[in-house]
Amino acid sequence: MLKSSIVRLVAYSVRHPLRIIALSIVLAVLSGIYVAHHFKINTDISRLIETDKQWSTLEHAMDQAFPDRGETVLVVVEARAPEFADAAANALTAALKAEPKEFVAVSQPAGGPFFEHNGLLFPSTEEVMSTTSQLVQSRPLVNTLAHDPSLTGLAGTLTTSLLLPLQIGQVKLSDMSRLLSQSANTLDLVLAGKPAAFSWRAFVDKSAATNPARAFVVVQPVVNYDALEPGASASKAIRDTAASLHLDSRYGASVRLTGEQPLADEEFASVKDGAVLNGIGTFVVVLVILWLALRSGRMIAAVFHHALRGTSDHRGARPHDGRRAEHDLGCVHGAVRRTRRGLRRAVRRQVS
């Protein structure tokens, strides 16, 4: 039964080759249209693995319980002083929160209004006592600078507020060496026309005296897994927002991005590196191999048509699920099998 059906089909194909070719072209076009409308790229790395495993199930539960855990962008803000870094991070956070279409959530893990108002609740009692005692001792200096926080006010304060205490022995010059040396270094840089900043926070808290000073903003972006780089739009929005705020000119701050999502985007972006050149090279190599095997332009065109149609048909026949990596691999294997069969038939015809 099967043998007779195959014989009749082959005989009909031989008698009506143009009809078979036309039908093949129509099927290829319909398959291509179906693929274009029903199959899209999915760059969600977690969907490339079976989700019924125990560890994958637990990971999914963790993601549901802590949505800020993954797919995040860590914005690193660097400036010459902690005050500038925090001010730039605050401005950037406020601007990003105003764009809900690009960002699900924006937060500052070690800054923001909460820590500005409640920061003294976190250090130890000894550290708080040391800080407050230094502020009490510096009360005359702080009061004077509060009325005139300019460079002129600082120079006048150092002259009037420290000269008399030094003369009467109330303050030792060695106690003021750190303040005076940092002030002198800052003034020298300003007079030389170089960027400079004097940080009172770094002066009081030596642990904050890092160069450059850093502040962090955690962003949970809106990702598009239909794109090759799911978080590229959000990363671009962050950079554009930072540029529009002029953080460099206002605070001397620079913005860099890291985190899970930017790293994943860079991995997928590497697929595009040399893709055109590699594709052309592969096509030329395959074309040369086919020419050496077949020595016929018409047969080579038939093989390419058969391979392309086979890939489209194979994809159209497969169910649409989330594991597209396995799906695409099956498409490639199907195309290879069809191409091999076409080559064998073409070689047998050429030999006969």
VMD Tcl script that draws the C-alpha trace (Angstrom):
set ca {
  {0.00 0.00 0.00}
  {2.69 2.45 1.04}
  {4.98 1.39 -1.80}
  {2.29 1.84 -4.45}
  {1.39 5.29 -3.05}
  {5.00 6.39 -3.22}
  {5.34 5.08 -6.78}
  {2.22 6.96 -7.89}
  {3.44 10.15 -6.17}
  {6.84 9.93 -7.85}
  {5.26 9.21 -11.22}
  {2.94 12.18 -10.88}
  {5.87 14.42 -9.89}
  {7.82 13.32 -12.96}
  {4.87 13.99 -15.27}
  {4.06 17.42 -13.77}
  {7.35 18.99 -12.57}
  {6.14 22.58 -12.89}
  {3.15 21.90 -10.66}
  {5.37 20.32 -8.04}
  {7.80 23.24 -8.14}
  {4.94 25.75 -7.88}
  {3.39 23.84 -4.98}
  {6.78 23.71 -3.25}
  {7.22 27.46 -3.62}
  {3.71 28.14 -2.28}
  {4.33 25.89 0.73}
  {7.67 27.60 1.39}
  {6.05 31.06 1.27}
  {3.19 29.99 3.57}
  {5.65 28.39 6.00}
  {7.76 31.54 6.01}
  {4.71 33.69 6.76}
  {3.72 31.37 9.61}
  {7.21 31.45 11.07}
  {7.37 35.25 10.86}
  {4.10 35.64 12.78}
  {4.39 32.83 15.34}
  {8.08 32.44 16.14}
  {10.16 35.10 17.87}
  {13.47 35.16 19.64}
  {13.38 34.68 23.41}
  {16.53 35.89 25.16}
  {15.40 34.95 28.68}
  {18.30 32.75 29.82}
  {16.17 31.04 32.48}
  {13.80 29.72 29.77}
  {16.57 27.81 28.02}
  {16.52 25.14 30.74}
  {13.72 22.78 31.74}
  {11.62 24.38 34.49}
  {10.42 21.17 36.14}
  {13.68 20.48 37.93}
  {13.76 21.00 41.68}
  {16.47 23.65 41.69}
  {14.80 25.55 38.86}
  {11.49 25.44 40.73}
  {13.14 26.81 43.86}
  {14.84 29.55 41.86}
  {11.50 30.54 40.35}
  {9.99 30.68 43.85}
  {12.87 32.90 45.01}
  {12.32 35.23 42.06}
  {8.63 35.48 42.90}
  {9.35 36.19 46.59}
  {12.15 38.67 45.86}
  {11.42 40.36 42.50}
  {14.37 42.76 42.93}
  {16.81 39.85 43.04}
  {17.40 39.41 39.30}
  {17.27 41.33 36.04}
  {18.77 44.37 37.75}
  {21.06 47.14 36.61}
  {23.55 48.49 39.14}
  {24.36 52.13 38.39}
  {27.75 53.16 39.82}
  {28.07 56.93 40.34}
  {31.63 58.17 40.92}
  {32.65 61.67 42.02}
  {35.52 63.46 43.77}
  {33.71 63.65 47.13}
  {31.01 61.56 48.86}
  {28.69 64.57 48.99}
  {28.88 65.01 45.21}
  {28.40 61.28 44.56}
  {25.30 61.17 46.78}
  {23.87 64.35 45.26}
  {24.34 62.98 41.74}
  {22.81 59.63 42.74}
  {19.81 61.39 44.33}
  {19.20 63.45 41.19}
  {19.52 60.39 38.95}
  {17.20 58.31 41.15}
  {14.49 60.98 41.12}
  {14.72 61.28 37.32}
  {14.58 57.51 36.75}
  {11.55 57.11 39.01}
  {9.70 59.50 36.71}
  {9.97 56.97 33.84}
  {7.78 53.98 34.81}
  {7.63 52.76 31.20}
  {11.34 51.91 31.30}
  {11.89 51.03 34.98}
  {9.87 48.87 37.36}
  {11.70 49.99 40.51}
  {14.57 52.34 41.41}
  {16.29 52.40 44.81}
  {19.48 53.47 46.58}
  {20.75 50.65 48.82}
  {23.07 52.91 50.86}
  {21.67 56.38 50.34}
  {18.63 58.46 49.72}
  {16.32 60.38 52.08}
  {16.02 57.50 54.55}
  {19.74 57.33 55.34}
  {20.05 61.11 55.27}
  {17.52 61.38 58.12}
  {18.31 58.16 60.00}
  {21.98 57.55 59.24}
  {23.11 58.01 62.86}
  {20.99 55.02 63.94}
  {23.29 52.53 62.21}
  {26.84 53.24 63.56}
  {27.87 52.03 66.98}
  {27.36 54.19 70.07}
  {31.08 54.92 70.28}
  {31.20 56.13 66.67}
  {28.18 58.39 67.19}
  {29.72 59.86 70.36}
  {33.01 60.51 68.56}
  {31.26 62.22 65.64}
  {29.06 64.43 67.82}
  {32.00 65.43 70.02}
  {33.93 66.52 66.93}
  {30.93 68.56 65.80}
  {30.72 70.24 69.21}
  {34.40 71.13 69.09}
  {33.97 72.49 65.56}
  {30.88 74.55 66.42}
  {32.53 77.99 65.85}
  {33.88 76.84 62.50}
  {30.54 75.34 61.42}
  {28.56 78.42 62.49}
  {30.83 80.75 60.53}
  {30.74 78.59 57.40}
  {26.95 78.31 57.65}
  {26.70 82.09 57.14}
  {29.31 82.20 54.34}
  {30.01 78.77 52.76}
  {32.17 80.27 50.00}
  {35.94 80.07 49.63}
  {36.20 83.56 51.13}
  {34.22 82.44 54.16}
  {36.50 79.44 54.66}
  {39.63 81.62 54.52}
  {38.13 84.11 56.95}
  {37.08 81.33 59.31}
  {40.52 79.79 59.38}
  {42.01 83.22 60.12}
  {39.62 84.47 62.82}
  {38.38 81.27 64.44}
  {41.72 79.51 64.75}
  {44.25 82.28 65.26}
  {43.16 83.24 68.79}
  {42.69 79.63 70.07}
  {46.16 78.80 68.76}
  {47.69 81.84 70.47}
  {46.14 81.09 73.86}
  {46.89 77.37 73.61}
  {43.27 76.24 73.44}
  {43.99 74.39 70.19}
  {47.25 72.75 69.17}
  {48.55 73.19 65.65}
  {49.08 69.42 65.36}
  {45.36 68.89 66.00}
  {44.54 71.03 62.97}
  {47.21 69.62 60.66}
  {44.82 67.33 58.77}
  {42.24 70.07 58.21}
  {44.84 72.62 57.15}
  {46.69 70.22 54.82}
  {43.47 69.10 53.08}
  {42.35 72.71 52.74}
  {45.72 73.71 51.29}
  {45.69 70.83 48.81}
  {42.18 71.75 47.66}
  {43.08 75.42 47.25}
  {46.23 74.56 45.29}
  {44.20 72.45 42.85}
  {41.61 75.21 42.42}
  {44.30 77.83 41.78}
  {45.91 75.49 39.24}
  {42.61 75.25 37.36}
  {42.13 71.56 38.15}
  {38.95 69.94 39.48}
  {38.98 69.71 43.26}
  {36.60 69.02 46.13}
  {36.85 69.27 49.89}
  {34.70 66.74 51.72}
  {33.67 67.43 55.30}
  {32.22 63.94 55.51}
  {35.53 62.39 54.54}
  {37.25 64.67 57.05}
  {35.00 63.47 59.89}
  {34.69 59.85 58.73}
  {37.95 58.44 57.40}
  {36.15 55.36 56.01}
  {34.34 57.65 53.56}
  {37.61 59.11 52.25}
  {37.76 57.03 49.06}
  {38.99 58.37 45.76}
  {36.83 58.35 43.79}
  {33.81 58.35 46.06}
  {31.00 56.05 44.94}
  {27.24 55.90 45.29}
  {24.99 53.15 43.95}
  {21.54 53.04 42.38}
  {19.75 49.72 41.83}
  {17.38 49.73 38.85}
  {14.93 46.99 37.88}
  {14.34 47.62 34.16}
  {11.46 46.69 31.90}
  {12.99 43.95 29.72}
  {11.96 42.91 26.23}
  {12.82 39.27 25.59}
  {11.76 39.59 21.95}
  {14.91 41.66 21.37}
  {18.45 40.34 21.15}
  {19.46 42.61 24.06}
  {16.47 42.62 26.46}
  {17.72 45.45 28.66}
  {19.36 47.62 26.02}
  {16.49 50.11 25.95}
  {16.62 50.59 29.73}
  {20.42 50.96 29.74}
  {20.19 53.58 27.00}
  {17.49 55.42 28.96}
  {19.73 55.49 32.05}
  {22.67 56.91 30.10}
  {20.47 59.45 28.32}
  {18.93 60.56 31.63}
  {22.36 60.95 33.23}
  {23.53 63.02 30.26}
  {20.43 65.24 30.38}
  {21.03 65.95 34.08}
  {24.59 67.19 33.32}
  {25.97 65.25 36.29}
  {29.52 65.77 35.07}
  {29.37 69.56 35.02}
  {27.20 69.89 38.15}
  {28.86 67.36 40.45}
  {31.91 66.13 38.55}
  {30.26 62.71 38.53}
  {30.48 59.86 36.03}
  {27.97 57.04 35.58}
  {28.75 53.42 34.74}
  {26.47 50.39 34.46}
  {26.98 46.84 35.66}
  {24.81 44.07 37.06}
  {23.08 40.94 35.81}
  {21.11 42.50 32.97}
  {23.88 44.58 31.32}
  {26.23 41.58 31.45}
  {23.58 39.35 29.83}
  {23.01 42.00 27.16}
  {26.73 42.09 26.36}
  {26.75 38.30 26.01}
  {23.90 38.40 23.50}
  {25.40 41.42 21.73}
  {28.54 39.38 21.02}
  {26.39 37.28 18.66}
  {26.28 40.25 16.28}
  {30.07 40.66 16.23}
  {31.19 39.59 12.77}
  {27.81 37.99 12.01}
  {27.63 39.39 8.46}
  {31.21 38.42 7.61}
  {30.81 34.95 9.12}
  {27.52 34.43 7.29}
  {29.02 35.42 3.94}
  {32.06 33.23 4.54}
  {29.90 30.23 5.46}
  {27.72 30.73 2.39}
  {30.76 30.89 0.10}
  {32.29 27.74 1.62}
  {29.02 25.79 1.26}
  {28.63 27.07 -2.30}
  {32.15 25.89 -3.20}
  {31.52 22.45 -1.68}
  {28.24 22.08 -3.58}
  {29.89 23.15 -6.83}
  {32.69 20.62 -6.39}
  {30.10 17.92 -5.72}
  {27.41 18.77 -8.28}
  {28.96 20.96 -11.02}
  {25.49 22.30 -11.85}
  {24.05 25.71 -11.02}
  {20.47 24.47 -11.32}
  {21.08 21.58 -8.93}
  {22.80 23.86 -6.44}
  {19.83 26.25 -6.56}
  {17.50 23.28 -6.01}
  {19.52 22.16 -2.96}
  {19.41 25.65 -1.41}
  {15.69 25.92 -2.07}
  {15.13 22.48 -0.54}
  {17.15 23.37 2.57}
  {15.38 26.70 3.12}
  {11.94 25.20 2.58}
  {12.79 22.31 4.86}
  {13.82 24.68 7.65}
  {10.59 26.67 7.36}
  {8.42 23.55 7.19}
  {10.19 22.03 10.15}
  {9.70 25.14 12.27}
  {6.06 25.44 11.25}
  {5.38 21.85 12.27}
  {6.88 22.15 15.74}
  {4.79 23.33 18.73}
  {5.32 26.87 20.02}
  {6.76 26.63 23.51}
  {9.26 28.52 25.65}
  {12.28 26.31 25.03}
  {13.30 27.96 21.77}
  {16.92 26.94 22.02}
  {15.97 23.25 21.72}
  {13.47 24.22 19.03}
  {16.02 26.05 16.89}
  {18.51 23.22 17.29}
  {15.91 20.80 15.96}
  {15.33 23.12 13.00}
  {19.01 23.06 12.15}
  {19.18 19.26 12.36}
  {16.09 18.97 10.16}
  {17.61 21.26 7.54}
  {20.85 19.28 7.60}
  {19.03 15.97 7.14}
  {17.01 17.35 4.23}
  {20.10 18.81 2.61}
  {21.96 15.50 2.90}
  {19.10 13.60 1.30}
  {18.93 16.16 -1.51}
  {22.67 15.89 -2.08}
  {22.56 12.09 -2.21}
  {19.73 12.12 -4.75}
  {21.50 14.77 -6.83}
  {24.77 12.81 -6.81}
  {23.01 9.60 -7.84}
  {21.32 11.42 -10.73}
  {24.64 12.95 -11.81}
  {26.36 9.55 -11.74}
  {23.54 7.82 -13.61}
}
mol new
graphics top color blue
foreach p $ca { graphics top sphere $p radius 0.5 }
foreach p [lrange $ca 0 end-1] q [lrange $ca 1 end] { graphics top cylinder $p $q radius 0.2 }
display resetview
